[in-house]
Amino acid sequence: MSLQLPTEEQLAISHGIAAFLAANFPLARFRSLHTPDKETWQEFARMGVIGISLPQHDGGMGLSWVDEVLACREAGRYLVSPALVGSILAAHVAARAGRGEVCAALLAGESSAGISMGYAPSEIRVIDNGDLFLLVEAQRVRLVESAATQLRALACIDETVRLSATHLPAVELGCVADKELVFAAQLLAAVFPGTSRSGASILMAMALGVARPRATEFSFLLGIPTLMAAGALKIVSELKEHGTGGEDWGMLALGTVVSAVTAFLVVKWLLRFVLSHTFNGFGWYRIALGLVLFALAFGAR
């Protein structure tokens, strides 16, 4: 049996991680039960630790499992949260599942994933859950959004670790009746001028128990056929009324490409944003704006 010893390059990576942990995750923090803040976690993630063995085309460093083991060894020496291992595994699961925005948020340290373990036939315990947690089942590994479950905090002997309990998740848009209700919400929004169709469908999906990121993604996917149909109807109407000479088709094509690229970038950013942010700010903005417009309307009379 031959043993593969770490190379000098792998040891250099390990020593670099150890130096960062010694400065930002000192063992003395346990005397005051101090938990490193989110900025420190993001800085740690930017070192590439979360995606150290993830392929480069998925946003990782593309190194070997040996580098990953050495990184986790150093993290274990400084008793770093189990969310590190959870986030490393979650990044692999998200990449394999084609959820690039979830993987990118994990790699950037904008979100983290806890680890769950079975406790009872219908209950699980989650250690250091973040926006996500891993649920290991007999035939598959699921990446669950914490917002889709009813997590309740539990007392833990180790006060530096967050322990939660929940029942087996998760709610998804798997029922035809649920989808029809979301469609109905978008149609209802069309009846009232100024009402956001995407906002109405997101709120309806969340009311049905769908997690915020999944509801947002579904809402924008729902808008694609609507926008394409509206655009096609407009083009057909113009062709019938003015023929092919009434439009600058080059500018129309350019505008379509620019708007499509811009929409893609904005939606991609928004999907990453809602992983760790709520819609509360937007709700208060709409209430304040509505009150201002209401006052202006009545003040003008």
N, C-alpha and C positions, 0 to 999 in steps of 0.2 A: 504494500500500500504506500503510495507516494503522497506526501503532503505538499500543498501549494502554499508557500509563504507569501505574505503581502510584499508587493514590489515597493521600491522607494517612492514612486509616484503615489501609490495607494496610502502609504504611511504618511506622506506629506499632506494629503487630503485629510486623513484622520487627525493629524496634529493640528491642522488649521481649525477643524471643527472643535477639537478639545480646547483650543485657546479661546474661541468665541464662547463656548459653554462656561469656561472658568470665569470669564468676565461678566456674563449676562445671566447665568444660571447657577450662582454659587450655592453650595450646600448650606451656607449660613442663612439662606432665605427661609429655611424651614423653621428657624427659631422664631421668626415673626410671621410665619405662614404667608410669606410674600409670593405672589404669583406674577411672573413676567408679563408685561402688558402686551397689547396687540402689536404695537410697533416693533417690539423686540422679536415677536414671533414672525412678523413679516420680514424683518432683516435676516433672521435665521433661514427663512424659506428662500430668500433671494440668493443665498449662498448655493442653492441648488440641491439642498439636502432632501427635500420632498420628492424630487424627481431624479434622484441620483442615478437610478438604474432604468429610468423610463427612456424609451427610444427618443432620439432627437426630433423625429418628425411629429412626436406627440408633445413636444415642448420640454422634454427632460434633457439630462446631461448625456445619456447614452452610455454610462459606465457599467461595470459588471456588478453582479450580486455581492461580490467580495467587498467592493467599495461601500455598498449599502449596509452590509453586516458590520463593517468597521465603524461606519457613522452611527449606527444604532448602539454599538458597544460603548462609544464615547458618550452618547446620550444617556445610556443606562448608568454610567458612572456618576453623572450629575443628576440622576433621578428626574429627567425631563418627563413631562406629561405623556401618558400612553397615547395621547392624541397624535404624537409624532408618528408612531407606527401605524395608527389608524389612518392618518392623512397620506402616508406613503402608499399603503395598500389601496386606499380609496382613489388615489390618482391613477393607479393601474386599472382599477375597475372602471372608472369613468372613461378612460382612454379606450379600453376594450369595448365599452358600450356605445362609443361614438358621441359621448357628451363632452365635447371639447371645451365648452364654456365652464363646466363644472371642474374639469381637470385644470384649466388655466387658473381658476380662482384658488384651487388648492395649492398649485405650484407657486402662486404669488403670495400665499399666506393670508389672502383675503377671507378664506374660510378654512375650517378644519373639520376633521372627522373623528368621532369617538369609536370605541369598540364595544360591541354588545355581546352578551352571553346569555344562554338560556337559563331560566330560573324555574319556571313552571310551564305546563303545556301551552298556555296562552300568554305568558308574560316573559319579558326579557329585562335584563339589567344592562344599563349603558354606562360606560366609564368615560368621563371627560368628553361628553358629547359637545360638538360645536354646531355648525349649521347642518351637519350630516353625521350619520353613524353607519358602520358596517354591520350587516346582519348576515351571519354565516348560516346557511341552511344545508340540508343533506346533499342537494344536487346543484346548488348555485350560491353565489354571494350577491347580496342585494345592497345597494347604496341607497339609504333611506334619508329623506329630508326630515329633519327634526320637527319642522313646522307642521308636518303631516301627521304627527302623533301627539298624544296627550302625555307628555313627559312630566313626571312628578319627582321632586327632589327627595332623596333619602339621606338619612344620617349615615355617616361613614366614620370608621375609627380613624382613618387617615384623613385629616381635615384639609389636606392640600389637594385631594382628589374629589371631583364631583361625581356623585353616584346618583343615577336616576332610574326610574322604572317606568315601563309602558307596556301596553298590550301589543301584540303582533300587528304591524302596520300592513299595508299602507293604502291610503285612498288614492285612486287614480280615476281618470275619466274612462272607465271601462263599461259603463252602463249607457245604453242607447238613450234612455230617458234623461240621464244627466246631460248628455250632449245636446239633446233637443232643448233642454232648459237654457243652456248657454246660448244656443242659436236664437231662442226666443228673446233673451235679454238683449242681444245685439239688434234684433228687429224692433224691440220696444224703444231702444235708444234712438233709432232712426225716426221715430214718430215725434220726438221732442227735440227741436233745434238746439244746438249747443251741447247736447249730451254726448259724451265720449262713448263710441261703440265699443272700443277696446276696453275702456274702464268698466262699462256695464258687464261685459262678458267675463272679465277678470273677477269682479265682485261676485257674480253669480257662481263661478267655478269655486271660488274660495268659500262661499256660503255652503257649497255642497261637500266641503271637506278637502278640496284639492290644495296642495301646497302652493304657496305664492309663486315660486319660480316656474312650476309646471303650469299653473293657471295663466301666467303671463305668456309663456311660450305658446300655449294652445291658442290664446286669444290672437296673437299675431299670425299664427299659421291660418287661423280662421279668416283673417282679413285678406289673405292672398287671392283666393278665388273671387272675393267680392270686388277687390280693386281691379283685377284682370277683366272681370265682366263689365265693370263700369267703363274702363278704358276702351274695351272693344265696342261697346254700345256707342260711345262718343265718336269713335273713328268711323263706324258704319253710318252714323247720322250725318257726319260731315261729308262723307263720300256721296251720299244720296243727295245732299243739298247743294254742294259746290263742286263735286267731282274731284279728280286728282290734282287739279291746279290751284285749289284754294288754300293749300297748306304748304308750309316749308317743311318737307318731310325730313330733311337733314337735321334741322334744329329739333324737330320732334323726337327723332331717334337719339340725339345727343342728350336732350332733357330726360328721356326715359332711362338711359344708361346712368347718368349722373344721379338721378333721384333713387334708382335701384341700389347703387353703391352706397350712397349716403344713408338710405334706410337700413341697409344691411349692417353698416358700422354702428349706427345708433341703437338698433335692436340688440346687437351683440353686446354692446356696453350695458344696456338696460338689463339684460338677462343676468349679467354678472353682478350688477348693482343690487338687484332684488334678492340675491342670495343672502345678503347680510343687512339689508335695509327694508323697512316697511313702507307702506304708502301713506303713513300718517301725515307727513309733511305736505304731500300733494293734497290730501283731504282738507287740511286746514287752509291751504292756499285757495282751494275752490270755495270754501265757506267765506273767507275774507273777501275774495273777489266778487262773489255773489252779493254780499252785503253792500259793498261799495256800489255795484251796478244798480242794486235795488234803491239805494239812497239817491243816486244820480237820477234815476228814472222818476222818482217821486219829487225830487227837488226841482226838476225842469218844469213841472206842472204849475 
